[in-house]
């Protein structure tokens, strides 16, 4: 880690670098996603409380994908090209602002799905625009400084740009929710296709297997924290209304045990070593 943080080059990190761990900046970046996941879980809970199961599940799936995909895009870029200079730091701060805007867009997004007329994703897409201005700038800068992986970097930049144009157009189209769902599916396909082409067809980027495994483990811990928080909030609400009972104790125990079991299962697999030997399995 640099002590001066001056403007530097982005030639790509060494994928075999020893003792590579998450940086303080990445940990701060992850904290923003605690807010975003909380926004999704809150809106989902509100719809479930009203018995609107279909809208709750649809909003939850799309909302979690939007948030998780924003995290995935940044984390793979940082694994390959985080040089910790002033440009990268400011770009990361901009991406964090974009995530917060996405979180602010969750209430109207869920409300529009519940009403069933059209999908109001204007604020969410605005957050993505903020994020992706920074992301495309970083990919283009990496392409300039890393000739060996230039093609992959340009593929990332192009895929992100094309997908983002599609999301912006979708705002102004204001189509019925049925038509919108097909377009959303197509744009999600573009989002997923970009990394596949960049990593498998265009030479890939110098991401670090153990660093990526650690980054995903931290994301899992964040989401498990949401499970525990949700359990505590639910139990507190019931206890305040009707006091303790056998059912309340069982729900509290079950929610906590669920988080513990998911943690145990996830960390059973030595993902860093697996990715180190089988880099082509990274997308899965």
KETOR-330596 format. One line per field, with one value per atom (N, C-alpha, C): residue number from 0; atom name; x, y, z. Coordinates in steps of 0.1 Angstrom, whole numbers. Layout:
BEGIN
n: c(NUM, ...) $
atom: c(CA, ...) $
px: c(X, ...) $
py: c(Y, ...) $
pz: c(Z, ...) $
This chain:
BEGIN
n: c(0, 0, 0, 1, 1, 1, 2, 2, 2, 3, 3, 3, 4, 4, 4, 5, 5, 5, 6, 6, 6, 7, 7, 7, 8, 8, 8, 9, 9, 9, 10, 10, 10, 11, 11, 11, 12, 12, 12, 13, 13, 13, 14, 14, 14, 15, 15, 15, 16, 16, 16, 17, 17, 17, 18, 18, 18, 19, 19, 19, 20, 20, 20, 21, 21, 21, 22, 22, 22, 23, 23, 23, 24, 24, 24, 25, 25, 25, 26, 26, 26, 27, 27, 27, 28, 28, 28, 29, 29, 29, 30, 30, 30, 31, 31, 31, 32, 32, 32, 33, 33, 33, 34, 34, 34, 35, 35, 35, 36, 36, 36, 37, 37, 37, 38, 38, 38, 39, 39, 39, 40, 40, 40, 41, 41, 41, 42, 42, 42, 43, 43, 43, 44, 44, 44, 45, 45, 45, 46, 46, 46, 47, 47, 47, 48, 48, 48, 49, 49, 49, 50, 50, 50, 51, 51, 51, 52, 52, 52, 53, 53, 53, 54, 54, 54, 55, 55, 55, 56, 56, 56, 57, 57, 57, 58, 58, 58, 59, 59, 59, 60, 60, 60, 61, 61, 61, 62, 62, 62, 63, 63, 63, 64, 64, 64, 65, 65, 65, 66, 66, 66, 67, 67, 67, 68, 68, 68, 69, 69, 69, 70, 70, 70, 71, 71, 71, 72, 72, 72, 73, 73, 73, 74, 74, 74, 75, 75, 75, 76, 76, 76, 77, 77, 77, 78, 78, 78, 79, 79, 79, 80, 80, 80, 81, 81, 81, 82, 82, 82, 83, 83, 83, 84, 84, 84, 85, 85, 85, 86, 86, 86, 87, 87, 87, 88, 88, 88, 89, 89, 89, 90, 90, 90, 91, 91, 91, 92, 92, 92, 93, 93, 93, 94, 94, 94, 95, 95, 95, 96, 96, 96, 97, 97, 97, 98, 98, 98, 99, 99, 99, 100, 100, 100, 101, 101, 101, 102, 102, 102, 103, 103, 103, 104, 104, 104, 105, 105, 105, 106, 106, 106, 107, 107, 107, 108, 108, 108, 109, 109, 109, 110, 110, 110, 111, 111, 111, 112, 112, 112, 113, 113, 113, 114, 114, 114, 115, 115, 115, 116, 116, 116, 117, 117, 117, 118, 118, 118, 119, 119, 119, 120, 120, 120, 121, 121, 121, 122, 122, 122, 123, 123, 123, 124, 124, 124, 125, 125, 125, 126, 126, 126, 127, 127, 127, 128, 128, 128, 129, 129, 129, 130, 130, 130, 131, 131, 131, 132, 132, 132, 133, 133, 133, 134, 134, 134, 135, 135, 135, 136, 136, 136, 137, 137, 137, 138, 138, 138, 139, 139, 139, 140, 140, 140, 141, 141, 141, 142, 142, 142, 143, 143, 143, 144, 144, 144, 145, 145, 145, 146, 146, 146, 147, 147, 147, 148, 148, 148, 149, 149, 149, 150, 150, 150, 151, 151, 151, 152, 152, 152, 153, 153, 153, 154, 154, 154, 155, 155, 155, 156, 156, 156, 157, 157, 157, 158, 158, 158, 159, 159, 159, 160, 160, 160, 161, 161, 161, 162, 162, 162, 163, 163, 163, 164, 164, 164, 165, 165, 165, 166, 166, 166, 167, 167, 167, 168, 168, 168, 169, 169, 169, 170, 170, 170, 171, 171, 171, 172, 172, 172, 173, 173, 173, 174, 174, 174, 175, 175, 175, 176, 176, 176, 177, 177, 177, 178, 178, 178, 179, 179, 179, 180, 180, 180, 181, 181, 181, 182, 182, 182, 183, 183, 183, 184, 184, 184, 185, 185, 185, 186, 186, 186, 187, 187, 187, 188, 188, 188, 189, 189, 189, 190, 190, 190, 191, 191, 191, 192, 192, 192, 193, 193, 193, 194, 194, 194, 195, 195, 195, 196, 196, 196, 197, 197, 197, 198, 198, 198, 199, 199, 199, 200, 200, 200, 201, 201, 201, 202, 202, 202, 203, 203, 203, 204, 204, 204, 205, 205, 205, 206, 206, 206, 207, 207, 207, 208, 208, 208, 209, 209, 209, 210, 210, 210, 211, 211, 211, 212, 212, 212, 213, 213, 213, 214, 214, 214, 215, 215, 215, 216, 216, 216, 217, 217, 217, 218, 218, 218, 219, 219, 219, 220, 220, 220, 221, 221, 221, 222, 222, 222, 223, 223, 223, 224, 224, 224, 225, 225, 225, 226, 226, 226, 227, 227, 227, 228, 228, 228, 229, 229, 229, 230, 230, 230, 231, 231, 231, 232, 232, 232, 233, 233, 233, 234, 234, 234, 235, 235, 235, 236, 236, 236, 237, 237, 237, 238, 238, 238, 239, 239, 239, 240, 240, 240, 241, 241, 241, 242, 242, 242, 243, 243, 243, 244, 244, 244, 245, 245, 245, 246, 246, 246, 247, 247, 247, 248, 248, 248, 249, 249, 249, 250, 250, 250, 251, 251, 251, 252, 252, 252, 253, 253, 253, 254, 254, 254, 255, 255, 255, 256, 256, 256, 257, 257, 257, 258, 258, 258, 259, 259, 259, 260, 260, 260, 261, 261, 261, 262, 262, 262, 263, 263, 263, 264, 264, 264, 265, 265, 265, 266, 266, 266, 267, 267, 267, 268, 268, 268, 269, 269, 269, 270, 270, 270, 271, 271, 271, 272, 272, 272, 273, 273, 273, 274, 274, 274, 275, 275, 275, 276, 276, 276, 277, 277, 277, 278, 278, 278, 279, 279, 279, 280, 280, 280, 281, 281, 281, 282, 282, 282, 283, 283, 283) $
atom: c(N, CA, C, N, CA, C, N, CA, C, N, CA, C, N, CA, C, N, CA, C, N, CA, C, N, CA, C, N, CA, C, N, CA, C, N, CA, C, N, CA, C, N, CA, C, N, CA, C, N, CA, C, N, CA, C, N, CA, C, N, CA, C, N, CA, C, N, CA, C, N, CA, C, N, CA, C, N, CA, C, N, CA, C, N, CA, C, N, CA, C, N, CA, C, N, CA, C, N, CA, C, N, CA, C, N, CA, C, N, CA, C, N, CA, C, N, CA, C, N, CA, C, N, CA, C, N, CA, C, N, CA, C, N, CA, C, N, CA, C, N, CA, C, N, CA, C, N, CA, C, N, CA, C, N, CA, C, N, CA, C, N, CA, C, N, CA, C, N, CA, C, N, CA, C, N, CA, C, N, CA, C, N, CA, C, N, CA, C, N, CA, C, N, CA, C, N, CA, C, N, CA, C, N, CA, C, N, CA, C, N, CA, C, N, CA, C, N, CA, C, N, CA, C, N, CA, C, N, CA, C, N, CA, C, N, CA, C, N, CA, C, N, CA, C, N, CA, C, N, CA, C, N, CA, C, N, CA, C, N, CA, C, N, CA, C, N, CA, C, N, CA, C, N, CA, C, N, CA, C, N, CA, C, N, CA, C, N, CA, C, N, CA, C, N, CA, C, N, CA, C, N, CA, C, N, CA, C, N, CA, C, N, CA, C, N, CA, C, N, CA, C, N, CA, C, N, CA, C, N, CA, C, N, CA, C, N, CA, C, N, CA, C, N, CA, C, N, CA, C, N, CA, C, N, CA, C, N, CA, C, N, CA, C, N, CA, C, N, CA, C, N, CA, C, N, CA, C, N, CA, C, N, CA, C, N, CA, C, N, CA, C, N, CA, C, N, CA, C, N, CA, C, N, CA, C, N, CA, C, N, CA, C, N, CA, C, N, CA, C, N, CA, C, N, CA, C, N, CA, C, N, CA, C, N, CA, C, N, CA, C, N, CA, C, N, CA, C, N, CA, C, N, CA, C, N, CA, C, N, CA, C, N, CA, C, N, CA, C, N, CA, C, N, CA, C, N, CA, C, N, CA, C, N, CA, C, N, CA, C, N, CA, C, N, CA, C, N, CA, C, N, CA, C, N, CA, C, N, CA, C, N, CA, C, N, CA, C, N, CA, C, N, CA, C, N, CA, C, N, CA, C, N, CA, C, N, CA, C, N, CA, C, N, CA, C, N, CA, C, N, CA, C, N, CA, C, N, CA, C, N, CA, C, N, CA, C, N, CA, C, N, CA, C, N, CA, C, N, CA, C, N, CA, C, N, CA, C, N, CA, C, N, CA, C, N, CA, C, N, CA, C, N, CA, C, N, CA, C, N, CA, C, N, CA, C, N, CA, C, N, CA, C, N, CA, C, N, CA, C, N, CA, C, N, CA, C, N, CA, C, N, CA, C, N, CA, C, N, CA, C, N, CA, C, N, CA, C, N, CA, C, N, CA, C, N, CA, C, N, CA, C, N, CA, C, N, CA, C, N, CA, C, N, CA, C, N, CA, C, N, CA, C, N, CA, C, N, CA, C, N, CA, C, N, CA, C, N, CA, C, N, CA, C, N, CA, C, N, CA, C, N, CA, C, N, CA, C, N, CA, C, N, CA, C, N, CA, C, N, CA, C, N, CA, C, N, CA, C, N, CA, C, N, CA, C, N, CA, C, N, CA, C, N, CA, C, N, CA, C, N, CA, C, N, CA, C, N, CA, C, N, CA, C, N, CA, C, N, CA, C, N, CA, C, N, CA, C, N, CA, C, N, CA, C, N, CA, C, N, CA, C, N, CA, C, N, CA, C, N, CA, C, N, CA, C, N, CA, C, N, CA, C, N, CA, C, N, CA, C, N, CA, C, N, CA, C, N, CA, C, N, CA, C, N, CA, C, N, CA, C, N, CA, C, N, CA, C, N, CA, C, N, CA, C, N, CA, C, N, CA, C, N, CA, C, N, CA, C, N, CA, C, N, CA, C, N, CA, C, N, CA, C, N, CA, C, N, CA, C, N, CA, C, N, CA, C, N, CA, C, N, CA, C, N, CA, C, N, CA, C, N, CA, C, N, CA, C, N, CA, C, N, CA, C, N, CA, C, N, CA, C, N, CA, C, N, CA, C, N, CA, C, N, CA, C, N, CA, C, N, CA, C, N, CA, C, N, CA, C, N, CA, C, N, CA, C, N, CA, C, N, CA, C) $
px: c(8, 0, 9, 6, 13, 11, 21, 20, 17, 19, 17, 4, 0, -13, -13, -1, -1, -6, -8, -13, -3, -7, 3, -3, 4, 0, -8, -16, -24, -20, -8, -3, -9, -16, -22, -14, -21, -15, -10, 0, 5, -5, -10, -20, -14, -1, 6, 12, 8, 13, 10, 20, 19, 12, 4, -3, -12, -19, -28, -41, -45, -57, -65, -77, -86, -80, -81, -76, -86, -82, -91, -102, -98, -107, -118, -114, -124, -134, -128, -137, -147, -143, -152, -162, -158, -167, -178, -174, -183, -194, -190, -199, -211, -209, -220, -230, -226, -235, -244, -239, -248, -261, -259, -271, -279, -273, -281, -289, -283, -290, -301, -298, -309, -321, -318, -329, -338, -331, -339, -347, -340, -347, -359, -358, -369, -381, -378, -389, -396, -387, -393, -402, -397, -405, -418, -418, -431, -441, -437, -446, -451, -442, -446, -456, -454, -464, -478, -478, -491, -497, -489, -493, -491, -483, -480, -467, -469, -458, -451, -458, -452, -444, -449, -442, -430, -431, -420, -408, -411, -401, -395, -403, -398, -388, -393, -385, -372, -373, -361, -351, -355, -346, -339, -347, -341, -332, -337, -329, -316, -316, -304, -294, -300, -291, -284, -292, -286, -275, -278, -268, -255, -258, -247, -238, -245, -237, -229, -233, -225, -213, -214, -203, -193, -199, -191, -182, -188, -181, -169, -171, -160, -149, -153, -144, -134, -139, -130, -121, -126, -117, -106, -110, -100, -90, -94, -85, -74, -78, -68, -60, -66, -60, -59, -62, -61, -47, -43, -30, -29, -41, -42, -37, -38, -34, -46, -45, -55, -67, -64, -74, -83, -77, -85, -93, -87, -95, -107, -105, -116, -127, -123, -132, -140, -134, -140, -151, -147, -156, -169, -166, -178, -187, -181, -189, -197, -191, -198, -210, -209, -220, -231, -227, -237, -244, -238, -244, -255, -251, -261, -273, -271, -282, -291, -285, -292, -301, -296, -303, -315, -313, -324, -335, -332, -341, -350, -346, -354, -369, -372, -387, -395, -392, -401, -400, -389, -388, -397, -397, -406, -421, -423, -437, -443, -435, -439, -442, -434, -437, -449, -452, -464, -476, -475, -487, -489, -479, -480, -482, -480, -482, -469, -458, -445, -434, -422, -411, -404, -405, -398, -384, -375, -361, -352, -358, -351, -340, -343, -332, -321, -325, -316, -306, -312, -304, -294, -299, -291, -279, -281, -270, -260, -265, -256, -249, -255, -248, -236, -238, -227, -216, -220, -210, -202, -209, -203, -195, -197, -188, -174, -174, -161, -155, -164, -159, -153, -160, -155, -142, -141, -129, -117, -120, -109, -105, -115, -112, -104, -108, -101, -86, -85, -72, -63, -69, -62, -58, -67, -64, -52, -51, -40, -27, -27, -15, -11, -19, -17, -19, -9, -11, -14, -9, -11, -25, -33, -47, -56, -51, -59, -72, -72, -84, -95, -91, -101, -107, -98, -102, -112, -109, -118, -132, -131, -144, -152, -146, -153, -159, -152, -156, -168, -167, -177, -190, -189, -201, -208, -200, -207, -214, -208, -214, -226, -226, -238, -249, -246, -257, -263, -254, -259, -268, -264, -273, -286, -287, -300, -308, -302, -309, -314, -306, -311, -323, -322, -333, -346, -344, -356, -363, -356, -362, -373, -368, -376, -387, -385, -395, -408, -408, -420, -429, -424, -433, -440, -451, -458, -449, -453, -444, -441, -450, -448, -437, -438, -427, -414, -414, -402, -394, -402, -395, -387, -391, -383, -371, -372, -361, -351, -355, -347, -339, -346, -339, -328, -330, -320, -308, -311, -300, -292, -298, -291, -282, -287, -278, -266, -268, -256, -246, -252, -243, -235, -241, -234, -224, -228, -220, -206, -206, -194, -182, -183, -172, -169, -179, -176, -167, -170, -162, -148, -148, -135, -125, -130, -122, -119, -128, -126, -122, -126, -123, -112, -111, -102, -90, -86, -74, -75, -86, -88, -80, -81, -74, -66, -56, -48, -54, -66, -72, -65, -66, -59, -69, -66, -76, -79, -69, -71, -78, -74, -81, -95, -99, -113, -120, -115, -121, -124, -114, -116, -127, -127, -137, -151, -153, -167, -170, -160, -163, -168, -163, -167, -181, -184, -198, -208, -204, -213, -215, -204, -206, -215, -214, -224, -238, -241, -255, -259, -250, -254, -257, -250, -253, -267, -271, -285, -295, -292, -300, -302, -291, -291, -299, -296, -303, -318, -322, -336, -343, -336, -341, -343, -333, -335, -346, -347, -358, -372, -373, -386, -390, -380, -383, -386, -379, -381, -396, -400, -414, -424, -422, -432, -432, -420, -419, -426, -424, -430, -445, -450, -465, -471, -465, -472, -463, -451, -442, -435, -428, -421, -430, -426, -434, -425, -429, -421, -419, -429, -427, -417, -417, -407, -393, -391, -378, -373, -383, -379, -375, -383, -379, -366, -363, -350, -339, -341, -331, -329, -340, -339, -332, -335, -329, -314, -310, -296, -289, -295, -289, -287, -297, -296, -284, -281, -269, -257, -256, -244, -242, -253, -251, -247, -252, -248, -234, -229, -215, -206, -210, -202, -201, -213, -213, -204, -206, -199, -183, -179, -164, -159, -167, -162, -153, -156, -149, -137, -125, -113, -112, -121, -123, -110, -102, -89, -81, -79, -70, -77, -90, -97, -96, -98, -96, -82, -72, -58, -55, -61, -58, -67, -79, -89, -95, -87, -91, -104, -106, -117, -130, -130, -142, -147, -139, -142, -156, -161, -174, -185, -184, -194, -193) $
py: c(-12, 0, 12, 22, 34, 43, 51, 61, 75, 77, 90, 91, 80, 80, 90, 92, 101, 93, 101, 95, 85, 73, 63, 55, 45, 36, 24, 18, 7, -5, -11, -21, -35, -36, -49, -55, -61, -67, -81, -86, -99, -109, -118, -128, -139, -139, -148, -141, -129, -121, -128, -128, -134, -125, -131, -124, -113, -115, -105, -105, -94, -93, -81, -80, -69, -56, -45, -33, -25, -16, -8, -1, 3, 9, -1, -13, -23, -26, -26, -29, -17, -5, 6, 5, 1, -1, -12, -22, -33, -27, -18, -13, -6, 1, 7, -3, -15, -26, -31, -29, -32, -23, -11, -2, -6, -10, -14, -27, -37, -49, -47, -38, -35, -28, -20, -14, -24, -34, -45, -53, -57, -66, -58, -45, -38, -37, -34, -33, -47, -58, -71, -74, -71, -74, -67, -54, -47, -53, -58, -65, -78, -85, -98, -96, -86, -83, -80, -75, -72, -84, -95, -107, -106, -97, -95, -103, -116, -125, -124, -123, -123, -110, -99, -86, -86, -92, -92, -101, -112, -121, -115, -109, -103, -91, -83, -71, -76, -86, -91, -96, -105, -111, -100, -91, -80, -71, -67, -58, -64, -76, -83, -84, -88, -89, -76, -65, -52, -48, -50, -47, -56, -69, -78, -76, -74, -72, -60, -49, -37, -41, -49, -53, -62, -71, -80, -73, -63, -56, -49, -42, -35, -44, -55, -64, -71, -75, -81, -71, -59, -49, -46, -44, -41, -52, -64, -75, -75, -71, -71, -58, -46, -33, -23, -27, -17, -13, -1, 4, 14, 17, 25, 39, 44, 58, 67, 80, 90, 88, 84, 82, 70, 59, 47, 50, 57, 60, 69, 79, 88, 80, 72, 64, 55, 49, 40, 48, 60, 68, 72, 74, 77, 65, 53, 41, 39, 42, 41, 50, 62, 71, 65, 59, 52, 42, 34, 23, 29, 40, 47, 52, 57, 61, 49, 38, 26, 22, 23, 20, 29, 42, 52, 48, 42, 38, 26, 19, 6, 9, 18, 20, 23, 32, 34, 22, 15, 3, -8, -11, -21, -17, -4, 1, 0, 2, 1, -13, -22, -37, -41, -36, -40, -34, -22, -16, -23, -28, -36, -29, -16, -8, -7, -3, -2, -3, -6, -7, 7, 13, 26, 23, 22, 20, 32, 44, 56, 59, 59, 62, 52, 39, 28, 29, 32, 33, 45, 56, 68, 64, 56, 51, 43, 35, 27, 36, 47, 56, 62, 66, 72, 62, 50, 39, 37, 36, 31, 41, 54, 64, 62, 59, 56, 43, 32, 19, 19, 26, 26, 34, 45, 52, 44, 35, 26, 16, 10, 0, 5, 17, 24, 27, 32, 35, 22, 11, -2, -6, -4, -8, 0, 12, 21, 16, 12, 9, -5, -14, -28, -34, -33, -37, -52, -60, -75, -79, -71, -74, -63, -55, -44, -49, -60, -64, -68, -75, -78, -66, -56, -44, -36, -36, -29, -36, -49, -57, -54, -53, -49, -36, -26, -12, -12, -19, -19, -25, -37, -44, -36, -30, -21, -9, -3, 8, 5, -6, -10, -14, -21, -25, -12, -3, 9, 18, 19, 26, 20, 6, -1, 2, 3, 6, 20, 29, 43, 45, 38, 38, 33, 22, 16, 26, 35, 45, 54, 58, 68, 60, 47, 40, 38, 37, 36, 25, 13, 3, -5, -12, -20, -30, -35, -44, -57, -62, -74, -73, -62, -59, -56, -49, -45, -57, -68, -80, -86, -86, -93, -84, -71, -63, -64, -64, -66, -79, -90, -103, -102, -94, -93, -85, -74, -66, -73, -81, -90, -99, -104, -113, -106, -93, -85, -83, -81, -79, -91, -103, -115, -119, -115, -119, -112, -99, -92, -99, -102, -109, -123, -130, -142, -140, -131, -128, -123, -114, -108, -118, -127, -136, -149, -153, -166, -164, -153, -152, -141, -131, -120, -120, -131, -132, -130, -124, -123, -111, -110, -100, -106, -99, -106, -105, -111, -111, -122, -120, -128, -138, -151, -161, -160, -159, -159, -146, -135, -122, -122, -128, -129, -138, -149, -158, -150, -142, -135, -124, -118, -107, -113, -125, -131, -136, -140, -145, -133, -121, -110, -106, -107, -104, -114, -127, -137, -133, -129, -125, -113, -103, -92, -97, -106, -111, -119, -127, -135, -125, -114, -104, -99, -97, -93, -104, -116, -127, -126, -124, -123, -110, -99, -87, -88, -95, -97, -105, -116, -124, -116, -108, -100, -90, -83, -73, -80, -92, -99, -103, -109, -114, -102, -91, -79, -74, -74, -69, -78, -91, -101, -100, -99, -99, -86, -75, -62, -63, -71, -71, -82, -94, -105, -112, -108, -114, -127, -133, -145, -157, -167, -179, -190, -202, -213, -210, -206, -203, -192, -182, -171, -176, -184, -190, -199, -207, -215, -207, -196, -188, -182, -177, -170, -180, -192, -203, -207, -208, -213, -202, -189, -179, -178, -179, -179, -192, -203, -216, -216, -210, -209, -201, -190, -182, -190, -196, -204, -215, -222, -234, -229, -218, -212, -208, -202, -199, -211, -222, -234, -240, -241, -247, -239, -226, -218, -220, -219, -220, -234, -244, -257, -259, -251, -252, -243, -247, -238, -231, -221, -214, -209, -203, -197, -207, -219, -229, -234, -236, -241, -232, -218, -209, -208, -209, -209, -220, -232, -243, -243, -237, -238, -224, -215, -201, -200, -210, -209, -212, -216, -218, -205, -195, -183, -177, -178, -172, -179, -192, -199, -197) $
pz: c(0, 0, 0, -9, -10, 2, 6, 16, 11, -2, -8, -16, -22, -29, -41, -47, -58, -70, -81, -93, -99, -101, -105, -117, -121, -132, -127, -136, -133, -142, -140, -149, -145, -135, -131, -119, -110, -98, -102, -93, -95, -90, -99, -94, -85, -83, -74, -62, -60, -49, -35, -27, -14, -4, 5, 16, 11, 0, -5, 3, 8, 16, 12, 17, 15, 21, 14, 19, 27, 35, 43, 34, 22, 13, 9, 6, 3, 14, 26, 38, 40, 38, 38, 27, 15, 4, 8, 15, 19, 29, 37, 47, 40, 29, 22, 18, 15, 11, 22, 34, 46, 45, 42, 40, 29, 17, 6, 8, 14, 17, 28, 37, 47, 40, 30, 22, 15, 9, 2, 12, 24, 33, 40, 42, 48, 39, 26, 16, 14, 14, 13, 25, 37, 49, 49, 44, 43, 34, 23, 13, 19, 25, 31, 42, 50, 61, 55, 43, 37, 30, 29, 22, 7, 2, -12, -16, -16, -18, -31, -42, -55, -57, -53, -55, -46, -34, -24, -30, -35, -41, -53, -62, -74, -71, -62, -58, -51, -43, -35, -45, -55, -64, -73, -78, -87, -79, -67, -58, -54, -49, -45, -57, -68, -80, -83, -83, -86, -77, -64, -54, -55, -55, -56, -68, -80, -92, -92, -85, -83, -75, -65, -56, -65, -72, -80, -90, -97, -108, -102, -90, -84, -79, -72, -65, -75, -86, -96, -102, -105, -110, -100, -87, -77, -75, -76, -74, -84, -96, -107, -108, -104, -107, -96, -83, -72, -70, -74, -72, -60, -54, -42, -45, -57, -59, -57, -59, -57, -66, -79, -89, -85, -81, -77, -64, -55, -43, -45, -53, -56, -64, -74, -82, -73, -63, -53, -45, -41, -33, -42, -55, -64, -65, -66, -67, -54, -42, -30, -30, -35, -36, -45, -56, -64, -57, -49, -41, -32, -25, -16, -24, -36, -44, -48, -51, -54, -42, -30, -18, -16, -20, -19, -29, -40, -50, -47, -36, -34, -30, -22, -19, -31, -40, -52, -61, -61, -70, -65, -52, -47, -48, -45, -46, -60, -70, -84, -88, -83, -86, -79, -67, -59, -66, -72, -79, -92, -99, -111, -123, -124, -136, -144, -138, -145, -134, -138, -129, -127, -115, -113, -108, -117, -114, -117, -118, -122, -112, -99, -89, -89, -90, -90, -102, -113, -125, -124, -118, -116, -107, -97, -89, -97, -106, -115, -124, -129, -138, -131, -118, -110, -109, -105, -103, -116, -127, -139, -146, -144, -149, -143, -130, -123, -128, -130, -134, -148, -157, -171, -171, -164, -163, -158, -148, -143, -153, -160, -170, -182, -186, -197, -193, -181, -175, -175, -170, -170, -184, -193, -207, -212, -208, -213, -207, -194, -187, -187, -192, -191, -205, -214, -228, -229, -220, -220, -219, -211, -208, -214, -223, -229, -234, -242, -248, -238, -228, -217, -211, -207, -201, -210, -223, -232, -233, -232, -233, -221, -209, -197, -199, -203, -205, -215, -226, -236, -231, -224, -219, -209, -200, -189, -196, -206, -212, -220, -227, -235, -226, -215, -206, -199, -196, -189, -198, -211, -220, -221, -220, -220, -208, -196, -184, -184, -190, -190, -200, -211, -221, -214, -206, -200, -191, -185, -176, -184, -196, -203, -212, -214, -222, -214, -201, -192, -197, -200, -205, -194, -198, -189, -182, -170, -163, -170, -178, -185, -196, -204, -214, -207, -196, -189, -184, -180, -175, -186, -198, -209, -212, -211, -214, -203, -190, -179, -180, -185, -187, -197, -208, -219, -214, -206, -201, -190, -182, -173, -181, -192, -200, -205, -209, -214, -202, -190, -178, -176, -177, -174, -185, -198, -209, -209, -205, -205, -198, -185, -178, -185, -190, -197, -209, -217, -229, -225, -215, -211, -205, -197, -189, -198, -206, -213, -228, -234, -248, -251, -242, -245, -236, -230, -222, -207, -202, -188, -182, -169, -161, -150, -144, -134, -120, -119, -105, -97, -83, -74, -67, -69, -64, -50, -41, -27, -22, -29, -26, -30, -42, -46, -36, -32, -22, -9, -5, 8, 6, -6, -8, -8, -14, -14, 0, 8, 21, 30, 28, 35, 31, 18, 14, 20, 21, 28, 42, 49, 63, 65, 55, 56, 55, 45, 44, 55, 61, 73, 85, 85, 96, 94, 81, 79, 84, 82, 87, 103, 109, 124, 128, 121, 124, 122, 111, 108, 119, 124, 134, 147, 151, 163, 162, 151, 149, 150, 143, 143, 157, 164, 178, 187, 186, 194, 192, 180, 177, 183, 182, 188, 203, 209, 224, 229, 222, 227, 226, 217, 215, 224, 225, 232, 242, 244, 254, 248, 257, 253, 253, 244, 243, 237, 237, 231, 217, 209, 195, 193, 201, 199, 201, 211, 214, 202, 197, 185, 173, 170, 159, 161, 173, 176, 174, 179, 178, 164, 157, 143, 134, 136, 127, 130, 143, 146, 141, 143, 138, 123, 116, 101, 97, 103, 100, 103, 115, 118, 108, 104, 95, 81, 76, 63, 64, 75, 76, 75, 83, 83, 69, 62, 49, 39, 39, 29, 31, 43, 45, 46, 43, 41, 29, 19, 6, 6, 4, 3, -10, -11, -24, -30, -22, -27, -34, -28, -34, -47, -46, -58, -70, -67, -78, -83, -74, -78, -88, -86, -95, -108, -106, -117, -119, -126, -127, -137, -145, -154, -147, -135, -127, -120, -122, -114, -116, -128, -130, -122, -122, -114, -99) $
